[in-house]
Amino acid sequence: MTVVGIDVATAGVRAFAVAPDGAVLARAAEDLPRPVRSPEGHSEQDARTWWPAVESAVRRVCEHPEVGRVEAVAVAATSGTIVAVDRRGEPVSPALMYDDRRAASENTVAAEAGAERWAELGTTVSPTAALGRIAWLHAAYPDAAGVVHTPELVGASLTGRPVAADWSHALKSGYDPVRGEWAWEVFDALGVPTSWLPEVVAPTRVLGETPRPVAGLPQGCPVVAGMTDGCAAQLAAGAAEPGRFVGILGTTYVLKGVTERLVADPWGALYSHRHPDGWWLAGGASNTGGEGVTGDLARLDDAAAARGPAGVLAYPLARSGERFPFAEPEARGFVVGDPADDAELHRARLEGVAFLERLALERVHDLGMDVRGPLLAAGGGSASTLWTTIRATVTGRSMQLSAHAETAYGAAMLAAAATVPGGLSEVSARHGAGGTVVDPDPAQSDRLDESYRRFTAELRDRGWLPR
């Protein structure tokens, strides 16, 4: 039973065809125009470019000789990207991207109007939240019939009619997954009518079927509700059941995992999506990560591995402010001590990210979350054997490299979940996390433990990490 997963990202579309055993049969990609960003914080993309790119990528995947008949398809996309549509479901506004800040004042109103609800959910309303941008679009496009997220627009092209939103993409738009409703008091305060908001269903719910062959998909192919790109990538990495967590080390560091109950973070640094099976997907994203580690990485890794633990401390913050595992807008990157050479500085930066990961895991533990088994490792940074070994040694946990951590793969898992009796749990068990396991290096653990204590003391002395 072959399924197709679609990832509509900021820069392009990716499609995967996946077999029942989890093997990727075919993949294809199409570029999208880069968002147009302004100094005022506007970030827009032409939503009319999404479907042609999706259609092309999916058709190329379906034409692969190993694919055969596709039994289901699902879409994952960037969280918080929205567009106003007319009564036919056609875009009448630019797509306002996840990082668009034009509705900061509306989001301030939303934060105050729904304060009790947000506290219950353990979430915050940021200046870039889609919630405020819905109000901005309603005021700017009074003749529009409503607002949709990226997957609904693509889903309408697949089914030939409007489709419901899933509760993952709707979270930052003001949907309450605990009560199963939109934050009506907030939209009342913003002057947005209920008719402007889409119906919301659980991920893995069948939204409709293709009315005819579409983009190489057969007539009658179920179109399944997906999840945001981050959630889909988490599931693809293998963190799909309670206790499983994945550390995604890319441009920034992200920790995501599954909990049996909703856990609210008083610091507001960690928030949760709802799992399709009713559990919760907790996660937080740091501003620390691969973006702060530069240079000839292969050469520096070899030199740093030969050197051993660094004698200096580095906090490789790629931009101002920290979001997770603590929230501190005044945080800045630093180096404490004088590195002997670029190899020691490189090693200190790798260790600094690993220290943030340990701090994140300790924060998760302090909030009452259980992390079971090896920590799954995904993202480009996990390709560095040195870095993965440092992370394992600093955290004291074995790291299991994820075989599949792509968003489109996770979307395919969600599509498959709608076709089997056991749902997502059965699909996850079939596909598995896979990948090599990297264990801590006991010969370096004492020195790294000491450096970690110095690192956290430095954060506290600067007033960034609560005591």
C-alpha positions in Angstrom: 0.0 0.0 0.0 1.9 3.1 -1.3 1.2 6.5 0.2 2.4 10.0 -0.7 3.5 12.7 1.7 3.8 16.3 0.6 5.9 19.0 2.3 5.1 22.6 1.2 8.0 24.5 2.7 9.0 28.2 2.4 11.4 27.6 -0.5 9.9 24.7 -2.3 7.7 21.5 -2.4 8.9 18.0 -1.7 6.9 14.8 -2.3 7.8 11.3 -1.1 6.2 8.0 -2.2 6.6 5.5 0.7 6.0 1.7 0.7 4.2 -0.2 3.6 7.5 -1.2 5.1 8.7 2.4 5.2 11.0 2.3 2.2 11.1 5.5 0.1 10.1 4.5 -3.4 10.5 7.9 -5.1 10.9 11.5 -4.3 10.7 14.8 -6.2 11.0 18.5 -5.5 9.9 21.8 -7.0 11.1 25.3 -6.1 8.8 28.1 -4.9 9.5 31.8 -5.2 11.3 33.2 -2.2 9.0 35.2 0.2 9.1 38.9 -0.3 10.2 40.5 3.0 10.3 44.2 3.9 12.1 46.2 6.6 8.8 46.7 8.3 8.5 43.0 9.0 6.2 41.9 6.2 6.8 38.5 4.7 4.6 37.4 1.8 4.4 34.7 -0.9 2.1 34.2 -3.8 -0.2 31.4 -2.7 -1.2 30.7 -6.3 2.3 29.2 -6.9 1.7 26.4 -4.4 -0.6 24.1 -6.4 1.4 24.1 -9.7 4.6 23.1 -7.7 2.7 20.5 -5.7 1.1 19.1 -8.9 4.4 18.8 -10.6 6.2 17.1 -7.7 3.4 14.6 -7.0 3.0 13.7 -10.7 6.8 13.0 -11.0 6.6 10.8 -7.9 3.6 8.9 -9.1 5.1 8.3 -12.5 8.1 6.4 -10.9 7.8 2.7 -12.0 8.1 1.3 -8.5 5.2 3.4 -7.1 2.1 1.8 -8.5 -1.3 2.8 -7.2 -1.3 5.4 -4.4 -3.7 4.6 -1.6 -3.6 7.9 0.4 -1.9 11.4 0.4 -1.4 14.0 3.1 0.1 17.5 3.3 2.4 19.1 5.8 3.4 22.8 5.6 5.0 25.7 7.4 3.2 26.5 10.6 1.4 29.8 10.7 1.3 30.6 7.0 -2.3 31.8 6.0 -4.1 33.4 3.1 -7.6 35.0 2.7 -9.9 33.3 0.1 -13.1 34.0 -1.7 -16.3 31.8 -1.6 -14.8 29.5 -4.2 -11.7 29.0 -2.0 -9.4 31.0 -4.3 -6.7 33.3 -2.8 -7.6 37.0 -2.7 -4.6 38.1 -0.7 -0.9 37.3 -0.6 0.0 34.4 1.7 1.3 35.9 5.0 4.2 33.8 6.1 5.1 32.3 9.4 7.5 35.2 10.2 5.3 38.1 9.2 5.1 40.7 12.0 2.5 43.1 10.6 -0.1 42.0 13.2 2.0 42.5 16.3 -0.6 44.9 17.8 -3.4 42.5 17.1 -1.5 39.8 18.8 -1.0 41.9 21.9 -4.8 42.2 22.0 -5.1 38.4 21.5 -2.7 37.7 24.3 -4.7 39.8 26.8 -8.1 38.6 25.6 -7.2 35.0 25.9 -4.8 35.1 28.8 -6.6 32.4 30.9 -6.9 30.1 27.9 -3.3 30.5 26.9 -2.1 29.8 30.5 -4.1 26.6 30.5 -2.5 25.6 27.2 0.9 26.6 28.3 1.5 28.7 25.2 2.1 32.3 24.4 0.9 34.6 21.6 4.0 35.9 19.8 4.2 39.0 17.6 4.3 36.7 14.5 1.4 34.5 15.6 -1.1 33.7 12.8 -3.9 34.6 15.1 -3.3 38.3 14.8 -2.8 38.1 11.1 -6.2 36.6 10.7 -7.6 39.8 12.1 -5.4 41.9 9.9 -6.6 40.0 6.8 -10.2 40.4 7.8 -9.8 44.2 8.1 -7.7 44.5 4.9 -9.9 42.2 2.7 -13.5 42.8 3.9 -14.9 41.0 0.8 -13.0 37.8 1.5 -15.0 34.8 2.7 -12.5 33.4 5.1 -8.9 32.3 5.8 -7.1 29.1 5.2 -3.7 27.5 5.9 -1.5 26.1 3.2 -2.7 22.5 3.5 -6.4 23.5 3.1 -5.6 25.4 -0.1 -3.7 22.4 -1.5 -6.4 20.0 -0.2 -9.0 21.9 -2.1 -7.1 21.5 -5.3 -6.8 17.7 -4.6 -10.5 17.2 -3.8 -12.2 19.9 -5.8 -13.8 21.4 -2.8 -13.0 23.2 0.5 -11.5 20.9 3.2 -11.2 21.2 7.0 -8.0 22.4 8.8 -6.1 20.0 11.1 -5.6 21.0 14.7 -1.8 21.2 14.3 -1.8 23.8 11.5 -4.6 25.7 13.4 -2.8 25.9 16.7 -1.0 29.2 16.1 -4.1 30.6 14.5 -6.0 30.4 17.8 -7.4 26.9 18.0 -7.6 25.3 21.4 -6.9 21.6 21.1 -7.8 21.0 24.8 -11.4 22.3 24.5 -11.7 21.4 20.8 -12.7 24.9 19.8 -11.5 28.2 18.4 -10.6 30.9 21.0 -14.0 32.6 20.4 -13.5 35.3 23.1 -10.2 36.3 21.4 -11.8 36.6 17.9 -14.7 38.5 19.4 -12.2 41.0 20.8 -10.5 41.2 17.4 -13.8 41.6 15.5 -13.4 38.4 13.4 -16.7 36.5 12.8 -16.8 32.7 13.3 -17.8 32.2 9.7 -14.2 33.3 8.7 -12.6 30.3 10.4 -12.4 26.8 9.0 -13.7 23.6 10.5 -11.0 21.8 12.4 -10.4 18.0 12.6 -7.8 15.7 13.9 -4.7 14.8 11.9 -5.1 11.5 10.0 -8.8 12.2 9.4 -9.8 11.7 5.8 -10.8 15.1 4.4 -12.1 13.8 1.0 -11.1 12.0 -2.1 -9.8 12.9 -5.5 -12.9 13.2 -7.8 -10.8 12.2 -10.8 -7.2 11.4 -11.5 -5.2 14.4 -10.1 -1.4 14.9 -10.5 -0.9 11.2 -11.1 -3.1 10.2 -8.1 -5.9 7.8 -9.0 -9.6 8.8 -8.7 -10.9 8.1 -5.2 -7.6 8.5 -3.5 -8.2 9.6 0.1 -6.8 13.0 1.1 -5.8 12.9 4.7 -5.3 15.7 7.3 -1.6 16.3 8.0 0.4 18.2 10.6 2.8 21.1 10.6 6.3 20.6 9.2 7.9 20.4 12.6 5.4 17.8 13.9 5.6 15.7 10.7 9.4 15.8 10.9 9.2 14.7 14.5 7.1 11.7 13.6 9.4 10.8 10.8 12.4 10.9 13.1 10.7 8.2 15.2 9.4 10.3 18.2 5.8 9.2 17.8 4.9 7.5 21.2 5.1 8.7 24.8 8.6 9.1 26.1 10.4 9.3 22.7 12.2 12.5 22.1 14.3 13.8 19.2 17.0 16.4 19.2 17.0 18.1 15.7 20.2 19.9 15.1 20.0 22.1 12.0 20.4 25.8 11.7 19.0 25.9 15.2 18.5 23.3 17.9 14.9 21.9 18.4 13.9 19.3 21.0 10.6 17.5 20.4 8.9 14.6 22.1 5.6 12.9 23.0 3.9 13.1 26.4 0.8 11.4 27.7 -0.6 14.6 29.2 -0.4 18.3 28.4 2.5 19.9 30.3 2.4 23.7 30.6 5.8 25.5 30.9 5.6 28.6 33.2 8.6 30.1 31.4 6.7 29.9 28.1 9.7 28.4 26.3 8.0 25.0 25.5 4.6 24.4 24.0 2.6 21.5 22.7 0.7 20.3 19.7 -1.9 17.6 20.1 -0.9 14.1 18.9 -3.4 12.4 16.5 -4.0 9.7 19.1 -4.7 12.3 21.9 -1.3 12.5 23.4 0.8 15.7 23.2 3.8 16.7 21.1 5.9 18.9 23.3 8.7 21.0 21.8 10.9 24.0 21.9 13.2 25.7 19.5 16.5 27.4 20.4 18.3 30.2 18.7 21.5 28.1 19.2 22.6 25.6 16.6 24.5 25.0 13.4 24.2 28.5 12.3 26.6 29.5 15.0 29.2 26.9 13.9 31.1 28.1 10.8 34.3 27.3 8.9 35.7 24.3 7.1 33.7 21.9 9.2 35.3 18.6 8.1 38.8 19.9 8.8 37.8 21.5 12.1 36.1 18.3 13.2 39.2 16.3 12.6 41.4 18.8 14.5 38.9 19.2 17.3 38.5 15.4 17.8 42.3 15.1 18.1 42.4 17.9 20.7 39.7 16.6 23.1 37.5 18.7 25.3 37.9 22.5 25.1 39.4 24.6 27.8 37.2 27.6 26.9 33.4 28.0 26.9 31.3 29.1 23.9 27.7 29.9 23.6 27.2 29.9 19.8 24.0 32.0 19.6 23.3 32.7 16.0 21.1 35.7 16.7 20.0 38.0 19.6 17.8 36.4 22.2 17.1 32.9 23.3 13.8 31.0 23.0 14.5 27.6 24.5 15.3 26.0 27.0 14.9 29.4 28.6 13.3 32.5 27.2 15.6 35.6 27.4 15.4 38.3 24.8 18.7 39.9 26.0 20.8 36.8 25.6 23.9 37.1 23.4 26.5 34.6 22.2 29.8 34.6 24.1 33.3 33.0 24.4 34.9 32.8 27.8 38.6 32.3 27.7 41.2 32.6 24.9 41.0 29.7 22.4 44.5 28.4 21.5 43.4 28.1 17.8 40.4 27.7 15.5 40.1 24.0 16.3 39.6 24.7 20.1 37.1 27.4 19.3 35.2 25.0 17.0 35.3 22.3 19.7 33.9 24.8 22.3 31.1 25.8 19.9 30.1 22.1 19.4 30.2 21.6 23.2 28.1 24.8 23.7 25.3 23.5 21.6 25.5 20.1 23.5 25.3 22.0 26.8 22.1 23.7 25.6 20.7 20.2 24.7 21.5 18.9 28.2 19.9 22.0 29.7 16.8 21.4 27.5 16.6 17.8 28.6 16.9 18.8 32.3 14.1 21.4 31.8 11.9 18.7 30.2 12.6 16.4 33.2 11.9 19.3 35.7 8.5 19.7 34.1 7.7 16.1 34.7 8.3 14.6 31.3 9.7 11.2 30.8 12.4 10.6 28.2 12.8 6.9 27.4 15.4 5.1 25.4 18.1 6.7 23.3 17.6 10.3 22.3 16.8 10.3 18.6 19.1 12.6 16.6 18.2 14.3 13.4 19.1 17.4 11.3 22.3 18.2 9.4 24.4 18.6 12.5 23.8 14.9 13.4 25.9 13.9 10.4 29.0 14.9 12.4 30.2 11.9 14.3 32.3 14.1 16.6 29.3 16.4 17.4 27.0 13.4 18.0 29.5 11.8 20.4 29.9 15.1 22.3 26.1 15.4 22.6 25.9 11.8 23.9 28.7 12.4 26.4 27.4 15.7 27.7 23.8 14.5 28.1 24.8 11.0 29.3 22.4 9.5 26.8 23.0 7.3 23.8 22.0 9.0 20.5 20.2 7.1 17.8 20.5 8.6 14.3 17.1 8.8 12.6 16.9 7.1 9.2 14.1 9.4 8.0 13.5 12.8 9.5 12.1 14.6 6.5 8.8 16.4 6.7 7.4 14.8 3.5 8.2 11.3 5.1 6.2 12.3 8.2 3.3 13.4 6.0 3.4 10.0 4.3 3.2 8.4 7.7 0.1 10.4 8.5 -1.5 9.4 5.2 -0.7 5.7 6.0 -2.2 6.0 9.4 -5.6 6.6 7.9 -5.4 3.3 6.0 -4.5 0.8 8.8 -6.5 -0.3 11.9 -3.8 0.6 14.4 -3.4 4.2 13.0 -0.2 6.1 13.6 1.1 3.8 16.3 1.0 0.9 13.9 2.6 2.9 11.2 5.4 4.1 13.5 6.1 0.6 14.7 6.4 -0.6 11.1 8.7 2.2 10.0 10.8 2.4 13.2 13.5 5.0 13.9 16.4 3.0 12.4 19.9 4.4 12.3 23.2 3.9 14.1 23.4 4.3 17.9 26.3 6.5 19.3 27.2 6.0 22.9 28.8 8.5 25.4 32.6 8.5 25.7 33.3 7.8 29.4 36.9 9.0 28.9 35.7 12.6 28.3 32.6 12.7 30.6 34.3 14.2 33.7 35.8 17.2 31.8 32.6 17.9 29.9 30.6 17.7 33.2 32.9 20.3 34.7 32.6 22.5 31.6 28.8 22.2 31.7 28.7 23.4 35.3 30.8 26.4 34.3 28.6 27.1 31.3 25.3 27.1 33.3 27.0 29.2 36.0 27.9 31.7 33.3 24.3 31.9 32.1 23.1 32.5 35.6 25.7 35.2 36.4 24.6 37.0 33.3 21.0 36.9 34.6 19.7 34.8 31.7 19.1 31.5 33.3 16.8 31.6 36.4 18.4 30.4 39.6 
